[in-house]
Amino acid sequence: MPHLLKRWQLVLVIVLAVLLTAAIILTSGQRENLTKIEGVVGDIISPVQGFMYRIATSVSDFFQSLAGRQQMLKEYELLKERVTQLEQQLLQMDEAIRENQRLKKLLDFKEEKEHFVVEGVRITGKNPGNWFNTITIDKGSEDGIAVNMAVVNDQGLIGRVIDVGKNWATVRTIVDGQSSISAIVERTRDNGMVKGNNTLTFEDGLCRMINLPLDSDVVAGDRVITSGLGEIFPKGIPIGEVIEVLDQERDMYKTAIIKPHVDFLRLEEALVIRRVDE
């Protein structure tokens, strides 16, 4: 029984639709008054038209909203990509600024040391370990680099060249246990030998100045520079600062612990120097 009722309802809607269509066709001319049939049909169909209009409007709004969301998602992805590009550019600019600052300091050092021949180099490698006991630079014999040339930066002495190729060289730094430099305490003028503390089994990145006279009044805070003796390191290059003095009665000499001026953990550029008269 319910199925028959639904079928009759469907038939009734179809009949009404046909009648409405026929009425529209027959009365398509402009008239001031509608017939009774047209009025009845209009009363029946008008709510249906309104309902269908609202559905059509809702569907249209939905698809427009969906298209708008897709456009917003597309613009969001484009903005994300642009932000990533800008972040990369910012990092590159920051790195360029830092490099320019380091190179400017090296240039200022070079201009101050007019009696030196200077060659700028980049650090391309280091030995295994926490400290730069030996480093590799990107210039060699083709650029005039030779064994025993001093290597510095704007902070002070890095070490000396111990091996040279055509376009590379190896530098032993002052913190290496095999390094030995004739040095002088700037304030007291006491002479001694600065040796690196780092060995295969021990690393602290410090140096020690040995063979200081027992009557030396060297104290923490004193600066140590190269003495110029030994014909390897030019005189007056900063080495480091005294942080402790060891004075043991049984020893014939004092020993000072030196913290190098150079930050060996963050080396990137350097200068290879030699005296003009060499």
C-alpha positions as CSV (number, residue, x, y, z in Angstrom):
1,M,0.0,0.0,0.0
2,P,2.8,2.5,0.8
3,H,4.4,1.8,-2.6
4,L,1.1,2.6,-4.4
5,L,0.8,5.9,-2.5
6,K,4.4,6.9,-3.5
7,R,3.7,6.0,-7.1
8,W,0.5,8.1,-7.2
9,Q,2.4,11.0,-5.7
10,L,5.0,10.7,-8.4
11,V,2.3,10.6,-11.1
12,L,0.6,13.6,-9.6
13,V,3.9,15.6,-9.7
14,I,4.5,14.7,-13.3
15,V,0.9,15.6,-14.3
16,L,1.2,18.9,-12.6
17,A,4.5,19.6,-14.2
18,V,3.0,18.8,-17.7
19,L,0.0,21.1,-16.9
20,L,2.3,23.9,-15.8
21,T,4.3,23.6,-19.0
22,A,1.2,23.6,-21.1
23,A,-0.2,26.6,-19.3
24,I,3.1,28.5,-19.8
25,I,3.0,27.8,-23.5
26,L,-0.7,28.6,-23.9
27,T,-0.5,31.8,-21.9
28,S,2.9,33.0,-22.9
29,G,1.4,36.3,-24.2
30,Q,1.2,39.3,-22.0
31,R,-2.1,39.5,-20.2
32,E,-3.3,41.5,-17.3
33,N,-5.3,38.7,-15.6
34,L,-4.6,35.0,-15.1
35,T,-7.2,32.2,-15.5
36,K,-8.3,30.3,-12.5
37,I,-6.4,27.2,-13.7
38,E,-3.2,29.2,-14.1
39,G,-3.7,30.6,-10.6
40,V,-4.2,27.2,-9.1
41,V,-1.3,25.7,-10.9
42,G,0.9,28.7,-9.9
43,D,-0.1,28.2,-6.2
44,I,0.9,24.6,-6.4
45,I,4.1,25.0,-8.4
46,S,5.5,28.2,-6.7
47,P,6.6,26.5,-3.5
48,V,8.2,23.7,-5.5
49,Q,10.1,26.3,-7.6
50,G,11.3,28.1,-4.5
51,F,12.5,24.8,-2.9
52,M,14.4,23.9,-6.1
53,Y,15.9,27.4,-6.3
54,R,17.2,27.2,-2.8
55,I,18.7,23.7,-3.5
56,A,20.4,25.0,-6.7
57,T,21.7,28.1,-4.9
58,S,23.1,25.9,-2.1
59,V,24.8,23.6,-4.6
60,S,26.3,26.6,-6.4
61,D,27.6,28.1,-3.2
62,F,29.1,24.8,-2.1
63,F,31.1,24.4,-5.4
64,Q,32.2,28.0,-5.2
65,S,33.3,27.5,-1.7
66,L,35.2,24.3,-2.7
67,A,36.9,26.1,-5.5
68,G,37.9,28.9,-3.1
69,R,39.4,26.5,-0.6
70,Q,41.4,24.8,-3.4
71,Q,42.7,28.2,-4.5
72,M,43.6,29.1,-0.9
73,L,45.5,25.8,-0.5
74,K,47.4,26.4,-3.7
75,E,48.4,29.9,-2.5
76,Y,49.4,28.5,0.9
77,E,51.7,26.0,-0.7
78,L,53.2,28.8,-2.9
79,L,53.8,30.9,0.2
80,K,55.5,28.1,2.0
81,E,57.8,27.5,-0.9
82,R,58.6,31.3,-1.0
83,V,59.3,31.4,2.8
84,T,61.7,28.5,2.4
85,Q,63.5,30.3,-0.4
86,L,63.7,33.5,1.6
87,E,65.1,31.6,4.6
88,Q,67.8,30.0,2.4
89,Q,68.7,33.4,1.0
90,L,68.8,34.9,4.5
91,L,71.2,32.2,5.6
92,Q,73.4,32.8,2.6
93,M,73.5,36.5,3.2
94,D,74.3,35.9,6.9
95,E,77.2,33.6,6.0
96,A,78.4,36.1,3.4
97,I,78.4,38.9,6.1
98,R,80.3,36.7,8.5
99,E,82.9,35.8,5.9
100,N,83.3,39.4,4.9
101,Q,83.9,40.3,8.5
102,R,86.6,37.6,8.9
103,L,88.3,38.6,5.6
104,K,88.3,42.3,6.6
105,K,90.1,41.4,9.8
106,L,92.7,39.5,7.8
107,L,93.1,42.4,5.4
108,D,93.6,44.8,8.3
109,F,96.2,42.5,9.7
110,K,97.9,42.2,6.3
111,E,98.1,46.0,6.0
112,E,99.5,46.3,9.5
113,K,102.3,43.9,8.6
114,E,103.8,45.6,5.6
115,H,107.2,43.9,6.2
116,F,105.6,40.5,5.6
117,V,104.7,38.8,2.3
118,V,101.2,37.5,2.8
119,E,99.1,34.9,1.0
120,G,95.5,34.3,1.9
121,V,94.3,30.7,2.2
122,R,91.2,28.7,3.2
123,I,91.2,25.8,5.6
124,T,90.1,22.7,3.6
125,G,90.7,19.9,6.1
126,K,91.8,19.0,9.6
127,N,93.2,15.9,11.4
128,P,90.8,13.6,13.3
129,G,90.1,14.7,16.8
130,N,88.5,17.6,18.7
131,W,91.3,20.1,18.0
132,F,93.1,21.3,14.9
133,N,96.5,19.6,15.5
134,T,97.2,19.7,11.8
135,I,95.2,21.4,9.1
136,T,95.2,21.5,5.3
137,I,95.1,24.7,3.3
138,D,94.0,25.2,-0.4
139,K,97.3,26.6,-1.7
140,G,100.7,25.1,-2.3
141,S,104.0,25.5,-4.2
142,E,102.4,27.0,-7.2
143,D,101.3,29.9,-5.0
144,G,104.7,30.3,-3.4
145,I,103.9,28.3,-0.3
146,A,107.0,26.6,1.2
147,V,107.9,24.5,4.3
148,N,108.4,26.4,7.5
149,M,106.3,29.4,6.5
150,A,104.3,30.8,9.4
151,V,100.5,30.7,9.3
152,V,98.4,33.3,11.1
153,N,95.1,35.0,11.2
154,D,93.9,38.3,12.7
155,Q,93.9,36.7,16.2
156,G,97.5,35.4,16.2
157,L,99.8,32.5,15.4
158,I,98.2,29.3,14.0
159,G,101.4,27.3,13.2
160,R,103.8,26.5,10.4
161,V,103.8,24.7,7.1
162,I,105.3,21.2,7.3
163,D,104.3,19.7,4.0
164,V,103.6,21.2,0.5
165,G,101.9,20.0,-2.7
166,K,101.2,21.9,-5.9
167,N,97.9,23.4,-4.7
168,W,97.8,22.3,-1.0
169,A,99.8,22.4,2.1
170,T,99.7,20.9,5.6
171,V,100.1,23.1,8.7
172,R,101.1,21.9,12.2
173,T,99.3,24.1,14.7
174,I,100.8,25.5,17.9
175,V,98.6,23.3,20.1
176,D,100.1,20.1,18.6
177,G,102.4,18.2,20.9
178,Q,105.2,18.3,18.3
179,S,105.1,22.0,17.9
180,S,107.9,24.1,19.4
181,I,108.2,27.9,19.2
182,S,110.7,30.3,20.6
183,A,108.7,32.9,22.4
184,I,108.9,35.9,24.8
185,V,106.7,37.3,27.5
186,E,105.7,40.7,26.2
187,R,105.7,42.5,29.6
188,T,108.7,40.9,31.3
189,R,110.8,40.1,28.2
190,D,111.5,36.6,29.6
191,N,112.4,34.1,26.9
192,G,111.1,30.5,26.8
193,M,109.8,27.8,24.5
194,V,106.1,27.4,23.8
195,K,105.0,23.8,23.1
196,G,101.6,22.3,22.4
197,N,99.8,20.2,24.9
198,N,97.8,18.0,22.5
199,T,99.0,14.4,22.1
200,L,97.5,11.2,20.8
201,T,96.1,10.4,24.3
202,F,95.4,13.9,25.7
203,E,93.9,17.1,24.2
204,D,93.0,20.4,25.9
205,G,93.8,22.9,23.2
206,L,96.4,24.7,25.4
207,C,100.1,25.3,25.2
208,R,102.8,25.6,27.9
209,M,105.8,27.9,28.0
210,I,108.8,26.1,29.4
211,N,112.3,27.2,30.5
212,L,111.2,30.4,32.0
213,P,113.7,31.8,34.6
214,L,112.9,31.0,38.2
215,D,113.1,34.8,39.0
216,S,110.6,35.6,36.3
217,D,107.6,37.5,37.6
218,V,105.3,36.3,34.8
219,V,101.7,36.2,36.0
220,A,98.3,35.2,34.6
221,G,97.1,37.7,32.0
222,D,100.6,38.3,30.5
223,R,100.7,38.1,26.7
224,V,103.2,35.8,24.9
225,I,104.5,36.6,21.4
226,T,107.0,35.1,19.0
227,S,110.6,36.1,19.8
228,G,111.9,35.9,16.2
229,L,114.6,33.4,17.1
230,G,115.0,30.3,15.0
231,E,114.4,32.0,11.6
232,I,110.9,30.4,11.2
233,F,108.4,32.7,12.9
234,P,108.7,36.5,12.5
235,K,109.1,38.4,15.7
236,G,106.0,39.9,17.5
237,I,103.2,37.6,16.4
238,P,100.7,37.1,19.3
239,I,100.7,33.5,20.6
240,G,98.4,33.6,23.6
241,E,97.8,34.6,27.2
242,V,99.2,33.2,30.4
243,I,96.4,31.6,32.4
244,E,98.5,29.8,35.1
245,V,102.1,29.7,36.3
246,L,103.6,26.5,37.7
247,D,106.4,27.2,40.2
248,Q,107.7,24.0,41.7
249,E,110.8,24.2,44.0
250,R,112.4,21.1,42.6
251,D,112.3,22.5,39.0
252,M,115.1,24.7,37.7
253,Y,112.6,26.7,35.5
254,K,109.1,28.1,35.7
255,T,106.4,26.8,33.4
256,A,103.4,29.0,32.2
257,I,100.2,27.5,30.8
258,I,99.2,29.5,27.7
259,K,95.7,29.8,26.2
260,P,96.2,30.5,22.5
261,H,94.6,33.7,21.0
262,V,93.4,31.7,17.9
263,D,90.1,29.8,18.1
264,F,91.3,26.5,16.6
265,L,87.8,25.0,16.7
266,R,86.5,27.6,14.3
267,L,89.3,28.1,11.8
268,E,88.1,28.9,8.2
269,E,90.6,31.3,6.7
270,A,94.2,32.1,7.3
271,L,97.3,33.9,6.0
272,V,100.7,32.4,5.2
273,I,103.5,34.9,5.8
274,R,107.2,35.3,5.4
275,R,109.5,38.2,6.0
276,V,110.3,40.4,3.0
277,D,114.1,39.8,3.4
278,E,113.7,36.0,3.0
